[in-house]
Amino acid sequence: MDKMTLRGMRFFGYHGVFAEENKLGQQFIVDLTLLLDLAEAADTDNLEATINYAEIHAFVKTIVEGPPFKLIEALAGHIASAVLDAYTSVNEVTVSVTKPHPPFEIYFDGVTVELCRKRDDHGTQQPAGNR
């Protein structure tokens, strides 16, 4: 299976448990790895044979900049499900969401949640298992 990765997509959202996070908002960083068959695109140089990464970026942006979630786990899960629902050529998706500036008196590069989801033989979504 082939892989397409979008790294370091930065969006402004209002996700979090604390009221200040929902009111003030903050930046979120999303990485997305898609497993799909890219053989035709590689052979034909045809955009119609692949996923337009600008379109995927815009799609993820609408989710991150949309209604807030309390947990970045829920945000990542929603992104994963939405990508699998919207892009049937994607067999598996890994979503990584980083909150670089959690509202705590601690200093580190942020907290990241990574979720993997895939289709089973019947097209139903499920966790992708341990890596």
Backbone atoms as SQL, in Angstrom:
CREATE TABLE atoms (id INTEGER PRIMARY KEY, chain TEXT, resi INTEGER, resn TEXT, atom TEXT, x REAL, y REAL, z REAL);
INSERT INTO atoms VALUES
  (1, 'A', 1, 'MET', 'N', 0.847, -1.178, 0.000),
  (2, 'A', 1, 'MET', 'CA', 0.000, 0.000, 0.000),
  (3, 'A', 1, 'MET', 'C', 0.892, 1.240, 0.000),
  (4, 'A', 2, 'ASP', 'N', 0.475, 2.235, -0.749),
  (5, 'A', 2, 'ASP', 'CA', 1.225, 3.488, -0.860),
  (6, 'A', 2, 'ASP', 'C', 0.790, 4.452, 0.242),
  (7, 'A', 3, 'LYS', 'N', 1.563, 5.512, 0.399),
  (8, 'A', 3, 'LYS', 'CA', 1.341, 6.427, 1.516),
  (9, 'A', 3, 'LYS', 'C', 1.453, 7.866, 1.043),
  (10, 'A', 4, 'MET', 'N', 0.534, 8.708, 1.505),
  (11, 'A', 4, 'MET', 'CA', 0.597, 10.156, 1.309),
  (12, 'A', 4, 'MET', 'C', 0.547, 10.782, 2.702),
  (13, 'A', 5, 'THR', 'N', 1.493, 11.671, 2.992),
  (14, 'A', 5, 'THR', 'CA', 1.559, 12.294, 4.313),
  (15, 'A', 5, 'THR', 'C', 1.515, 13.811, 4.183),
  (16, 'A', 6, 'LEU', 'N', 0.653, 14.432, 4.944),
  (17, 'A', 6, 'LEU', 'CA', 0.593, 15.891, 5.059),
  (18, 'A', 6, 'LEU', 'C', 1.068, 16.219, 6.468),
  (19, 'A', 7, 'ARG', 'N', 2.183, 16.927, 6.569),
  (20, 'A', 7, 'ARG', 'CA', 2.794, 17.205, 7.873),
  (21, 'A', 7, 'ARG', 'C', 2.689, 18.681, 8.247),
  (22, 'A', 8, 'GLY', 'N', 2.467, 18.915, 9.513),
  (23, 'A', 8, 'GLY', 'CA', 2.547, 20.263, 10.054),
  (24, 'A', 8, 'GLY', 'C', 1.459, 21.217, 9.609),
  (25, 'A', 9, 'MET', 'N', 0.271, 20.697, 9.327),
  (26, 'A', 9, 'MET', 'CA', -0.839, 21.593, 8.978),
  (27, 'A', 9, 'MET', 'C', -1.231, 22.351, 10.244),
  (28, 'A', 10, 'ARG', 'N', -1.267, 23.669, 10.162),
  (29, 'A', 10, 'ARG', 'CA', -1.542, 24.507, 11.334),
  (30, 'A', 10, 'ARG', 'C', -2.879, 25.216, 11.171),
  (31, 'A', 11, 'PHE', 'N', -3.705, 25.057, 12.208),
  (32, 'A', 11, 'PHE', 'CA', -5.036, 25.649, 12.194),
  (33, 'A', 11, 'PHE', 'C', -5.320, 26.280, 13.551),
  (34, 'A', 12, 'PHE', 'N', -6.234, 27.222, 13.571),
  (35, 'A', 12, 'PHE', 'CA', -6.632, 27.864, 14.822),
  (36, 'A', 12, 'PHE', 'C', -8.005, 27.335, 15.203),
  (37, 'A', 13, 'GLY', 'N', -8.115, 26.783, 16.422),
  (38, 'A', 13, 'GLY', 'CA', -9.377, 26.224, 16.871),
  (39, 'A', 13, 'GLY', 'C', -9.659, 26.554, 18.319),
  (40, 'A', 14, 'TYR', 'N', -10.808, 26.106, 18.793),
  (41, 'A', 14, 'TYR', 'CA', -11.291, 26.441, 20.133),
  (42, 'A', 14, 'TYR', 'C', -11.530, 25.189, 20.969),
  (43, 'A', 15, 'HIS', 'N', -10.707, 24.186, 20.796),
  (44, 'A', 15, 'HIS', 'CA', -10.870, 22.906, 21.469),
  (45, 'A', 15, 'HIS', 'C', -10.201, 22.943, 22.837),
  (46, 'A', 16, 'GLY', 'N', -10.818, 22.262, 23.797),
  (47, 'A', 16, 'GLY', 'CA', -10.231, 22.167, 25.123),
  (48, 'A', 16, 'GLY', 'C', -11.288, 22.030, 26.193),
  (49, 'A', 17, 'VAL', 'N', -10.837, 21.647, 27.363),
  (50, 'A', 17, 'VAL', 'CA', -11.717, 21.432, 28.502),
  (51, 'A', 17, 'VAL', 'C', -12.030, 22.747, 29.211),
  (52, 'A', 18, 'PHE', 'N', -11.071, 23.666, 29.205),
  (53, 'A', 18, 'PHE', 'CA', -11.220, 24.908, 29.953),
  (54, 'A', 18, 'PHE', 'C', -11.949, 25.975, 29.140),
  (55, 'A', 19, 'ALA', 'N', -12.762, 26.774, 29.840),
  (56, 'A', 19, 'ALA', 'CA', -13.546, 27.829, 29.194),
  (57, 'A', 19, 'ALA', 'C', -12.654, 28.807, 28.436),
  (58, 'A', 20, 'GLU', 'N', -11.469, 29.089, 28.979),
  (59, 'A', 20, 'GLU', 'CA', -10.548, 30.021, 28.317),
  (60, 'A', 20, 'GLU', 'C', -10.125, 29.501, 26.944),
  (61, 'A', 21, 'GLU', 'N', -9.925, 28.188, 26.847),
  (62, 'A', 21, 'GLU', 'CA', -9.541, 27.593, 25.561),
  (63, 'A', 21, 'GLU', 'C', -10.658, 27.752, 24.541),
  (64, 'A', 22, 'ASN', 'N', -11.893, 27.567, 24.993),
  (65, 'A', 22, 'ASN', 'CA', -13.040, 27.692, 24.099),
  (66, 'A', 22, 'ASN', 'C', -13.293, 29.134, 23.699),
  (67, 'A', 23, 'LYS', 'N', -12.907, 30.067, 24.560),
  (68, 'A', 23, 'LYS', 'CA', -13.126, 31.487, 24.284),
  (69, 'A', 23, 'LYS', 'C', -11.984, 32.094, 23.471),
  (70, 'A', 24, 'LEU', 'N', -10.745, 31.835, 23.878),
  (71, 'A', 24, 'LEU', 'CA', -9.584, 32.461, 23.244),
  (72, 'A', 24, 'LEU', 'C', -9.064, 31.682, 22.044),
  (73, 'A', 25, 'GLY', 'N', -9.206, 30.369, 22.076),
  (74, 'A', 25, 'GLY', 'CA', -8.690, 29.530, 21.006),
  (75, 'A', 25, 'GLY', 'C', -7.181, 29.410, 21.046),
  (76, 'A', 26, 'GLN', 'N', -6.653, 28.563, 20.185),
  (77, 'A', 26, 'GLN', 'CA', -5.217, 28.352, 20.092),
  (78, 'A', 26, 'GLN', 'C', -4.895, 27.587, 18.818),
  (79, 'A', 27, 'GLN', 'N', -3.622, 27.477, 18.549),
  (80, 'A', 27, 'GLN', 'CA', -3.165, 26.775, 17.355),
  (81, 'A', 27, 'GLN', 'C', -3.125, 25.264, 17.615),
  (82, 'A', 28, 'PHE', 'N', -3.452, 24.506, 16.578),
  (83, 'A', 28, 'PHE', 'CA', -3.345, 23.058, 16.597),
  (84, 'A', 28, 'PHE', 'C', -2.558, 22.644, 15.368),
  (85, 'A', 29, 'ILE', 'N', -1.736, 21.621, 15.529),
  (86, 'A', 29, 'ILE', 'CA', -0.937, 21.103, 14.417),
  (87, 'A', 29, 'ILE', 'C', -1.434, 19.701, 14.101),
  (88, 'A', 30, 'VAL', 'N', -1.738, 19.463, 12.841),
  (89, 'A', 30, 'VAL', 'CA', -2.284, 18.171, 12.418),
  (90, 'A', 30, 'VAL', 'C', -1.357, 17.556, 11.372),
  (91, 'A', 31, 'ASP', 'N', -1.012, 16.289, 11.591),
  (92, 'A', 31, 'ASP', 'CA', -0.312, 15.473, 10.595),
  (93, 'A', 31, 'ASP', 'C', -1.286, 14.386, 10.162),
  (94, 'A', 32, 'LEU', 'N', -1.280, 14.097, 8.884),
  (95, 'A', 32, 'LEU', 'CA', -2.216, 13.128, 8.328),
  (96, 'A', 32, 'LEU', 'C', -1.455, 12.195, 7.406),
  (97, 'A', 33, 'THR', 'N', -1.556, 10.890, 7.648),
  (98, 'A', 33, 'THR', 'CA', -0.958, 9.905, 6.767),
  (99, 'A', 33, 'THR', 'C', -2.068, 9.028, 6.208),
  (100, 'A', 34, 'LEU', 'N', -2.133, 8.973, 4.888),
  (101, 'A', 34, 'LEU', 'CA', -3.165, 8.217, 4.186),
  (102, 'A', 34, 'LEU', 'C', -2.527, 7.023, 3.506),
  (103, 'A', 35, 'LEU', 'N', -3.105, 5.840, 3.685),
  (104, 'A', 35, 'LEU', 'CA', -2.678, 4.656, 2.952),
  (105, 'A', 35, 'LEU', 'C', -3.690, 4.405, 1.850),
  (106, 'A', 36, 'LEU', 'N', -3.200, 4.395, 0.618),
  (107, 'A', 36, 'LEU', 'CA', -4.055, 4.215, -0.549),
  (108, 'A', 36, 'LEU', 'C', -3.203, 3.757, -1.723),
  (109, 'A', 37, 'ASP', 'N', -3.842, 3.331, -2.763),
  (110, 'A', 37, 'ASP', 'CA', -3.142, 2.867, -3.966),
  (111, 'A', 37, 'ASP', 'C', -2.856, 4.065, -4.875),
  (112, 'A', 38, 'LEU', 'N', -1.576, 4.376, -5.039),
  (113, 'A', 38, 'LEU', 'CA', -1.170, 5.504, -5.879),
  (114, 'A', 38, 'LEU', 'C', -0.517, 5.059, -7.191),
  (115, 'A', 39, 'ALA', 'N', -0.651, 3.778, -7.533),
  (116, 'A', 39, 'ALA', 'CA', -0.006, 3.245, -8.733),
  (117, 'A', 39, 'ALA', 'C', -0.468, 3.948, -10.004),
  (118, 'A', 40, 'GLU', 'N', -1.764, 4.127, -10.155),
  (119, 'A', 40, 'GLU', 'CA', -2.276, 4.770, -11.370),
  (120, 'A', 40, 'GLU', 'C', -1.772, 6.210, -11.486),
  (121, 'A', 41, 'ALA', 'N', -1.790, 6.940, -10.376),
  (122, 'A', 41, 'ALA', 'CA', -1.294, 8.321, -10.392),
  (123, 'A', 41, 'ALA', 'C', 0.192, 8.365, -10.755),
  (124, 'A', 42, 'ALA', 'N', 0.953, 7.431, -10.219),
  (125, 'A', 42, 'ALA', 'CA', 2.386, 7.381, -10.525),
  (126, 'A', 42, 'ALA', 'C', 2.632, 7.045, -11.992),
  (127, 'A', 43, 'ASP', 'N', 1.797, 6.181, -12.557),
  (128, 'A', 43, 'ASP', 'CA', 1.961, 5.762, -13.952),
  (129, 'A', 43, 'ASP', 'C', 1.455, 6.797, -14.956),
  (130, 'A', 44, 'THR', 'N', 0.375, 7.505, -14.600),
  (131, 'A', 44, 'THR', 'CA', -0.292, 8.364, -15.585),
  (132, 'A', 44, 'THR', 'C', -0.057, 9.856, -15.391),
  (133, 'A', 45, 'ASP', 'N', 0.451, 10.257, -14.226),
  (134, 'A', 45, 'ASP', 'CA', 0.650, 11.674, -13.908),
  (135, 'A', 45, 'ASP', 'C', -0.671, 12.433, -13.999),
  (136, 'A', 46, 'ASN', 'N', -1.753, 11.776, -13.563),
  (137, 'A', 46, 'ASN', 'CA', -3.101, 12.318, -13.657),
  (138, 'A', 46, 'ASN', 'C', -3.627, 12.642, -12.260),
  (139, 'A', 47, 'LEU', 'N', -3.970, 13.902, -12.017),
  (140, 'A', 47, 'LEU', 'CA', -4.495, 14.334, -10.723),
  (141, 'A', 47, 'LEU', 'C', -5.767, 13.587, -10.346),
  (142, 'A', 48, 'GLU', 'N', -6.560, 13.203, -11.302),
  (143, 'A', 48, 'GLU', 'CA', -7.805, 12.482, -11.025),
  (144, 'A', 48, 'GLU', 'C', -7.547, 11.088, -10.449),
  (145, 'A', 49, 'ALA', 'N', -6.320, 10.577, -10.548),
  (146, 'A', 49, 'ALA', 'CA', -5.995, 9.236, -10.066),
  (147, 'A', 49, 'ALA', 'C', -5.434, 9.252, -8.642),
  (148, 'A', 50, 'THR', 'N', -5.460, 10.405, -8.013),
  (149, 'A', 50, 'THR', 'CA', -4.932, 10.525, -6.655),
  (150, 'A', 50, 'THR', 'C', -5.861, 11.406, -5.833),
  (151, 'A', 51, 'ILE', 'N', -5.436, 11.741, -4.638),
  (152, 'A', 51, 'ILE', 'CA', -6.172, 12.680, -3.799),
  (153, 'A', 51, 'ILE', 'C', -5.440, 14.011, -3.860),
  (154, 'A', 52, 'ASN', 'N', -6.163, 15.052, -4.128),
  (155, 'A', 52, 'ASN', 'CA', -5.602, 16.393, -4.189),
  (156, 'A', 52, 'ASN', 'C', -5.287, 16.831, -2.766),
  (157, 'A', 53, 'TYR', 'N', -4.005, 17.006, -2.438),
  (158, 'A', 53, 'TYR', 'CA', -3.652, 17.324, -1.057),
  (159, 'A', 53, 'TYR', 'C', -4.104, 18.720, -0.637),
  (160, 'A', 54, 'ALA', 'N', -4.282, 19.635, -1.560),
  (161, 'A', 54, 'ALA', 'CA', -4.846, 20.940, -1.211),
  (162, 'A', 54, 'ALA', 'C', -6.304, 20.782, -0.762),
  (163, 'A', 55, 'GLU', 'N', -7.016, 19.869, -1.401),
  (164, 'A', 55, 'GLU', 'CA', -8.402, 19.592, -1.030),
  (165, 'A', 55, 'GLU', 'C', -8.480, 18.951, 0.355),
  (166, 'A', 56, 'ILE', 'N', -7.581, 17.997, 0.620),
  (167, 'A', 56, 'ILE', 'CA', -7.541, 17.347, 1.944),
  (168, 'A', 56, 'ILE', 'C', -7.231, 18.386, 3.026),
  (169, 'A', 57, 'HIS', 'N', -6.275, 19.274, 2.743),
  (170, 'A', 57, 'HIS', 'CA', -5.923, 20.328, 3.696),
  (171, 'A', 57, 'HIS', 'C', -7.158, 21.173, 4.026),
  (172, 'A', 58, 'ALA', 'N', -7.877, 21.597, 3.015),
  (173, 'A', 58, 'ALA', 'CA', -9.085, 22.409, 3.218),
  (174, 'A', 58, 'ALA', 'C', -10.143, 21.627, 3.990),
  (175, 'A', 59, 'PHE', 'N', -10.245, 20.346, 3.722),
  (176, 'A', 59, 'PHE', 'CA', -11.217, 19.480, 4.394),
  (177, 'A', 59, 'PHE', 'C', -10.909, 19.393, 5.889),
  (178, 'A', 60, 'VAL', 'N', -9.648, 19.147, 6.226),
  (179, 'A', 60, 'VAL', 'CA', -9.238, 19.054, 7.634),
  (180, 'A', 60, 'VAL', 'C', -9.396, 20.414, 8.319),
  (181, 'A', 61, 'LYS', 'N', -9.089, 21.479, 7.596),
  (182, 'A', 61, 'LYS', 'CA', -9.227, 22.828, 8.153),
  (183, 'A', 61, 'LYS', 'C', -10.657, 23.088, 8.617),
  (184, 'A', 62, 'THR', 'N', -11.649, 22.687, 7.831),
  (185, 'A', 62, 'THR', 'CA', -13.044, 22.917, 8.213),
  (186, 'A', 62, 'THR', 'C', -13.390, 22.189, 9.514),
  (187, 'A', 63, 'ILE', 'N', -12.762, 21.056, 9.748),
  (188, 'A', 63, 'ILE', 'CA', -13.028, 20.297, 10.975),
  (189, 'A', 63, 'ILE', 'C', -12.354, 20.969, 12.170),
  (190, 'A', 64, 'VAL', 'N', -11.063, 21.272, 12.040),
  (191, 'A', 64, 'VAL', 'CA', -10.321, 21.853, 13.166),
  (192, 'A', 64, 'VAL', 'C', -10.847, 23.237, 13.505),
  (193, 'A', 65, 'GLU', 'N', -11.238, 24.006, 12.508),
  (194, 'A', 65, 'GLU', 'CA', -11.726, 25.358, 12.751),
  (195, 'A', 65, 'GLU', 'C', -13.233, 25.399, 12.966),
  (196, 'A', 66, 'GLY', 'N', -13.856, 24.213, 13.027),
  (197, 'A', 66, 'GLY', 'CA', -15.292, 24.119, 13.235),
  (198, 'A', 66, 'GLY', 'C', -15.660, 23.997, 14.699),
  (199, 'A', 67, 'PRO', 'N', -16.791, 23.368, 14.979),
  (200, 'A', 67, 'PRO', 'CA', -17.264, 23.249, 16.359),
  (201, 'A', 67, 'PRO', 'C', -16.211, 22.601, 17.264),
  (202, 'A', 68, 'PRO', 'N', -16.099, 23.100, 18.498),
  (203, 'A', 68, 'PRO', 'CA', -15.033, 22.627, 19.385),
  (204, 'A', 68, 'PRO', 'C', -15.315, 21.263, 20.008),
  (205, 'A', 69, 'PHE', 'N', -14.219, 20.563, 20.290),
  (206, 'A', 69, 'PHE', 'CA', -14.231, 19.323, 21.064),
  (207, 'A', 69, 'PHE', 'C', -13.519, 19.612, 22.377),
  (208, 'A', 70, 'LYS', 'N', -13.872, 18.894, 23.419),
  (209, 'A', 70, 'LYS', 'CA', -13.154, 19.038, 24.684),
  (210, 'A', 70, 'LYS', 'C', -11.774, 18.403, 24.594),
  (211, 'A', 71, 'LEU', 'N', -11.700, 17.250, 23.943),
  (212, 'A', 71, 'LEU', 'CA', -10.459, 16.473, 23.905),
  (213, 'A', 71, 'LEU', 'C', -9.866, 16.443, 22.505),
  (214, 'A', 72, 'ILE', 'N', -8.535, 16.517, 22.432),
  (215, 'A', 72, 'ILE', 'CA', -7.914, 16.374, 21.116),
  (216, 'A', 72, 'ILE', 'C', -8.054, 14.945, 20.607),
  (217, 'A', 73, 'GLU', 'N', -8.287, 13.990, 21.505),
  (218, 'A', 73, 'GLU', 'CA', -8.579, 12.622, 21.078),
  (219, 'A', 73, 'GLU', 'C', -9.850, 12.593, 20.243),
  (220, 'A', 74, 'ALA', 'N', -10.867, 13.320, 20.689),
  (221, 'A', 74, 'ALA', 'CA', -12.137, 13.383, 19.950),
  (222, 'A', 74, 'ALA', 'C', -11.959, 14.113, 18.628),
  (223, 'A', 75, 'LEU', 'N', -11.157, 15.174, 18.635),
  (224, 'A', 75, 'LEU', 'CA', -10.878, 15.905, 17.393),
  (225, 'A', 75, 'LEU', 'C', -10.181, 14.992, 16.394),
  (226, 'A', 76, 'ALA', 'N', -9.153, 14.281, 16.834),
  (227, 'A', 76, 'ALA', 'CA', -8.429, 13.358, 15.949),
  (228, 'A', 76, 'ALA', 'C', -9.340, 12.253, 15.432),
  (229, 'A', 77, 'GLY', 'N', -10.182, 11.718, 16.309),
  (230, 'A', 77, 'GLY', 'CA', -11.115, 10.664, 15.890),
  (231, 'A', 77, 'GLY', 'C', -12.109, 11.158, 14.857),
  (232, 'A', 78, 'HIS', 'N', -12.585, 12.377, 15.030),
  (233, 'A', 78, 'HIS', 'CA', -13.528, 12.943, 14.057),
  (234, 'A', 78, 'HIS', 'C', -12.843, 13.162, 12.709),
  (235, 'A', 79, 'ILE', 'N', -11.619, 13.657, 12.730),
  (236, 'A', 79, 'ILE', 'CA', -10.876, 13.839, 11.471),
  (237, 'A', 79, 'ILE', 'C', -10.707, 12.495, 10.768),
  (238, 'A', 80, 'ALA', 'N', -10.289, 11.469, 11.507),
  (239, 'A', 80, 'ALA', 'CA', -10.073, 10.144, 10.917),
  (240, 'A', 80, 'ALA', 'C', -11.353, 9.601, 10.287),
  (241, 'A', 81, 'SER', 'N', -12.451, 9.664, 11.027),
  (242, 'A', 81, 'SER', 'CA', -13.730, 9.150, 10.502),
  (243, 'A', 81, 'SER', 'C', -14.194, 9.932, 9.286),
  (244, 'A', 82, 'ALA', 'N', -14.068, 11.250, 9.352),
  (245, 'A', 82, 'ALA', 'CA', -14.512, 12.086, 8.237),
  (246, 'A', 82, 'ALA', 'C', -13.698, 11.830, 6.978),
  (247, 'A', 83, 'VAL', 'N', -12.389, 11.650, 7.132),
  (248, 'A', 83, 'VAL', 'CA', -11.534, 11.358, 5.965),
  (249, 'A', 83, 'VAL', 'C', -11.924, 10.020, 5.344),
  (250, 'A', 84, 'LEU', 'N', -12.110, 8.994, 6.168),
  (251, 'A', 84, 'LEU', 'CA', -12.497, 7.692, 5.629),
  (252, 'A', 84, 'LEU', 'C', -13.875, 7.734, 4.977),
  (253, 'A', 85, 'ASP', 'N', -14.785, 8.523, 5.528),
  (254, 'A', 85, 'ASP', 'CA', -16.121, 8.655, 4.931),
  (255, 'A', 85, 'ASP', 'C', -16.080, 9.397, 3.597),
  (256, 'A', 86, 'ALA', 'N', -15.283, 10.448, 3.531),
  (257, 'A', 86, 'ALA', 'CA', -15.268, 11.309, 2.344),
  (258, 'A', 86, 'ALA', 'C', -14.389, 10.786, 1.216),
  (259, 'A', 87, 'TYR', 'N', -13.358, 10.042, 1.542),
  (260, 'A', 87, 'TYR', 'CA', -12.380, 9.585, 0.542),
  (261, 'A', 87, 'TYR', 'C', -12.333, 8.065, 0.547),
  (262, 'A', 88, 'THR', 'N', -13.150, 7.466, -0.290),
  (263, 'A', 88, 'THR', 'CA', -13.270, 6.008, -0.291),
  (264, 'A', 88, 'THR', 'C', -12.014, 5.310, -0.804),
  (265, 'A', 89, 'SER', 'N', -11.127, 6.020, -1.473),
  (266, 'A', 89, 'SER', 'CA', -9.886, 5.405, -1.934),
  (267, 'A', 89, 'SER', 'C', -8.869, 5.261, -0.807),
  (268, 'A', 90, 'VAL', 'N', -9.110, 5.902, 0.325),
  (269, 'A', 90, 'VAL', 'CA', -8.209, 5.790, 1.479),
  (270, 'A', 90, 'VAL', 'C', -8.574, 4.532, 2.260),
  (271, 'A', 91, 'ASN', 'N', -7.587, 3.639, 2.419),
  (272, 'A', 91, 'ASN', 'CA', -7.816, 2.394, 3.146),
  (273, 'A', 91, 'ASN', 'C', -7.534, 2.527, 4.634),
  (274, 'A', 92, 'GLU', 'N', -6.592, 3.404, 4.961),
  (275, 'A', 92, 'GLU', 'CA', -6.207, 3.599, 6.353),
  (276, 'A', 92, 'GLU', 'C', -5.729, 5.033, 6.531),
  (277, 'A', 93, 'VAL', 'N', -5.998, 5.607, 7.701),
  (278, 'A', 93, 'VAL', 'CA', -5.577, 6.973, 7.992),
  (279, 'A', 93, 'VAL', 'C', -4.971, 7.017, 9.387),
  (280, 'A', 94, 'THR', 'N', -3.887, 7.742, 9.508),
  (281, 'A', 94, 'THR', 'CA', -3.298, 8.042, 10.816),
  (282, 'A', 94, 'THR', 'C', -3.363, 9.548, 10.990),
  (283, 'A', 95, 'VAL', 'N', -3.961, 9.972, 12.093),
  (284, 'A', 95, 'VAL', 'CA', -4.127, 11.388, 12.394),
  (285, 'A', 95, 'VAL', 'C', -3.372, 11.690, 13.678),
  (286, 'A', 96, 'SER', 'N', -2.543, 12.704, 13.605),
  (287, 'A', 96, 'SER', 'CA', -1.807, 13.177, 14.768),
  (288, 'A', 96, 'SER', 'C', -2.207, 14.626, 15.005),
  (289, 'A', 97, 'VAL', 'N', -2.710, 14.916, 16.205),
  (290, 'A', 97, 'VAL', 'CA', -3.099, 16.277, 16.567),
  (291, 'A', 97, 'VAL', 'C', -2.226, 16.716, 17.739),
  (292, 'A', 98, 'THR', 'N', -1.559, 17.850, 17.566),
  (293, 'A', 98, 'THR', 'CA', -0.718, 18.409, 18.620),
  (294, 'A', 98, 'THR', 'C', -1.302, 19.732, 19.099),
  (295, 'A', 99, 'LYS', 'N', -1.397, 19.848, 20.407),
  (296, 'A', 99, 'LYS', 'CA', -1.751, 21.117, 21.053),
  (297, 'A', 99, 'LYS', 'C', -0.416, 21.647, 21.587),
  (298, 'A', 100, 'PRO', 'N', 0.195, 22.602, 20.865),
  (299, 'A', 100, 'PRO', 'CA', 1.552, 23.015, 21.239),
  (300, 'A', 100, 'PRO', 'C', 1.646, 23.843, 22.512),
  (301, 'A', 101, 'HIS', 'N', 0.552, 24.440, 22.940),
  (302, 'A', 101, 'HIS', 'CA', 0.614, 25.311, 24.119),
  (303, 'A', 101, 'HIS', 'C', -0.554, 25.024, 25.069),
  (304, 'A', 102, 'PRO', 'N', -0.538, 23.851, 25.718),
  (305, 'A', 102, 'PRO', 'CA', -1.606, 23.574, 26.673),
  (306, 'A', 102, 'PRO', 'C', -1.610, 24.630, 27.784),
  (307, 'A', 103, 'PRO', 'N', -2.782, 24.930, 28.333),
  (308, 'A', 103, 'PRO', 'CA', -2.903, 26.014, 29.312),
  (309, 'A', 103, 'PRO', 'C', -2.501, 25.596, 30.726),
  (310, 'A', 104, 'PHE', 'N', -1.270, 25.177, 30.873),
  (311, 'A', 104, 'PHE', 'CA', -0.765, 24.754, 32.171),
  (312, 'A', 104, 'PHE', 'C', 0.551, 25.459, 32.452),
  (313, 'A', 105, 'GLU', 'N', 0.923, 25.519, 33.699),
  (314, 'A', 105, 'GLU', 'CA', 2.200, 26.106, 34.087),
  (315, 'A', 105, 'GLU', 'C', 3.311, 25.058, 33.977),
  (316, 'A', 106, 'ILE', 'N', 3.404, 24.459, 32.805),
  (317, 'A', 106, 'ILE', 'CA', 4.477, 23.522, 32.504),
  (318, 'A', 106, 'ILE', 'C', 5.057, 23.925, 31.160),
  (319, 'A', 107, 'TYR', 'N', 6.278, 23.575, 30.927),
  (320, 'A', 107, 'TYR', 'CA', 6.948, 24.012, 29.711),
  (321, 'A', 107, 'TYR', 'C', 7.461, 22.803, 28.946),
  (322, 'A', 108, 'PHE', 'N', 6.869, 22.568, 27.799),
  (323, 'A', 108, 'PHE', 'CA', 7.277, 21.510, 26.886),
  (324, 'A', 108, 'PHE', 'C', 6.733, 21.846, 25.515),
  (325, 'A', 109, 'ASP', 'N', 7.006, 21.020, 24.533),
  (326, 'A', 109, 'ASP', 'CA', 6.637, 21.320, 23.149),
  (327, 'A', 109, 'ASP', 'C', 5.188, 21.012, 22.817),
  (328, 'A', 110, 'GLY', 'N', 4.413, 20.607, 23.792),
  (329, 'A', 110, 'GLY', 'CA', 3.006, 20.337, 23.552),
  (330, 'A', 110, 'GLY', 'C', 2.662, 18.892, 23.811),
  (331, 'A', 111, 'VAL', 'N', 1.417, 18.570, 23.570),
  (332, 'A', 111, 'VAL', 'CA', 0.931, 17.211, 23.732),
  (333, 'A', 111, 'VAL', 'C', 0.352, 16.761, 22.397),
  (334, 'A', 112, 'THR', 'N', 0.642, 15.525, 22.029),
  (335, 'A', 112, 'THR', 'CA', 0.189, 14.982, 20.751),
  (336, 'A', 112, 'THR', 'C', -0.595, 13.700, 20.982),
  (337, 'A', 113, 'VAL', 'N', -1.693, 13.562, 20.250),
  (338, 'A', 113, 'VAL', 'CA', -2.474, 12.329, 20.215),
  (339, 'A', 113, 'VAL', 'C', -2.424, 11.809, 18.793),
  (340, 'A', 114, 'GLU', 'N', -2.169, 10.516, 18.635),
  (341, 'A', 114, 'GLU', 'CA', -2.150, 9.896, 17.305),
  (342, 'A', 114, 'GLU', 'C', -3.125, 8.731, 17.292),
  (343, 'A', 115, 'LEU', 'N', -4.031, 8.738, 16.307),
  (344, 'A', 115, 'LEU', 'CA', -5.012, 7.669, 16.131),
  (345, 'A', 115, 'LEU', 'C', -4.863, 7.067, 14.739),
  (346, 'A', 116, 'CYS', 'N', -5.021, 5.758, 14.651),
  (347, 'A', 116, 'CYS', 'CA', -5.003, 5.059, 13.358),
  (348, 'A', 116, 'CYS', 'C', -6.343, 4.368, 13.170),
  (349, 'A', 117, 'ARG', 'N', -6.939, 4.574, 11.994),
  (350, 'A', 117, 'ARG', 'CA', -8.216, 3.941, 11.668),
  (351, 'A', 117, 'ARG', 'C', -8.115, 3.370, 10.260),
  (352, 'A', 118, 'LYS', 'N', -8.805, 2.259, 10.034),
  (353, 'A', 118, 'LYS', 'CA', -8.802, 1.651, 8.703),
  (354, 'A', 118, 'LYS', 'C', -10.156, 1.032, 8.423),
  (355, 'A', 119, 'ARG', 'N', -10.332, 0.681, 7.171),
  (356, 'A', 119, 'ARG', 'CA', -11.549, -0.024, 6.763),
  (357, 'A', 119, 'ARG', 'C', -11.309, -1.523, 6.908),
  (358, 'A', 120, 'ASP', 'N', -12.317, -2.261, 7.292),
  (359, 'A', 120, 'ASP', 'CA', -12.180, -3.706, 7.260),
  (360, 'A', 120, 'ASP', 'C', -12.647, -4.207, 5.893),
  (361, 'A', 121, 'ASP', 'N', -12.747, -5.494, 5.723),
  (362, 'A', 121, 'ASP', 'CA', -13.117, -6.067, 4.422),
  (363, 'A', 121, 'ASP', 'C', -14.524, -5.677, 3.973),
  (364, 'A', 122, 'HIS', 'N', -15.328, -5.160, 4.901),
  (365, 'A', 122, 'HIS', 'CA', -16.701, -4.777, 4.570),
  (366, 'A', 122, 'HIS', 'C', -16.873, -3.269, 4.467),
  (367, 'A', 123, 'GLY', 'N', -15.758, -2.530, 4.536),
  (368, 'A', 123, 'GLY', 'CA', -15.808, -1.079, 4.424),
  (369, 'A', 123, 'GLY', 'C', -16.116, -0.369, 5.732),
  (370, 'A', 124, 'THR', 'N', -16.223, -1.126, 6.831),
  (371, 'A', 124, 'THR', 'CA', -16.506, -0.538, 8.126),
  (372, 'A', 124, 'THR', 'C', -15.222, -0.031, 8.761),
  (373, 'A', 125, 'GLN', 'N', -15.293, 1.109, 9.448),
  (374, 'A', 125, 'GLN', 'CA', -14.123, 1.686, 10.088),
  (375, 'A', 125, 'GLN', 'C', -13.815, 0.972, 11.400),
  (376, 'A', 126, 'GLN', 'N', -12.513, 0.849, 11.682),
  (377, 'A', 126, 'GLN', 'CA', -12.080, 0.234, 12.933),
  (378, 'A', 126, 'GLN', 'C', -10.687, 0.715, 13.277),
  (379, 'A', 127, 'PRO', 'N', -10.284, 0.565, 14.552),
  (380, 'A', 127, 'PRO', 'CA', -8.901, 0.915, 14.898),
  (381, 'A', 127, 'PRO', 'C', -7.926, 0.077, 14.077),
  (382, 'A', 128, 'ALA', 'N', -6.809, 0.682, 13.713),
  (383, 'A', 128, 'ALA', 'CA', -5.845, 0.003, 12.844),
  (384, 'A', 128, 'ALA', 'C', -4.943, -0.951, 13.603),
  (385, 'A', 129, 'GLY', 'N', -5.019, -1.000, 14.920),
  (386, 'A', 129, 'GLY', 'CA', -4.194, -1.914, 15.686),
  (387, 'A', 129, 'GLY', 'C', -2.871, -1.304, 16.064),
  (388, 'A', 130, 'ASN', 'N', -2.101, -2.055, 16.805),
  (389, 'A', 130, 'ASN', 'CA', -0.801, -1.574, 17.268),
  (390, 'A', 130, 'ASN', 'C', 0.217, -1.557, 16.147),
  (391, 'A', 131, 'ARG', 'N', 1.083, -0.595, 16.198),
  (392, 'A', 131, 'ARG', 'CA', 2.132, -0.477, 15.177),
  (393, 'A', 131, 'ARG', 'C', 3.452, -0.798, 15.768);
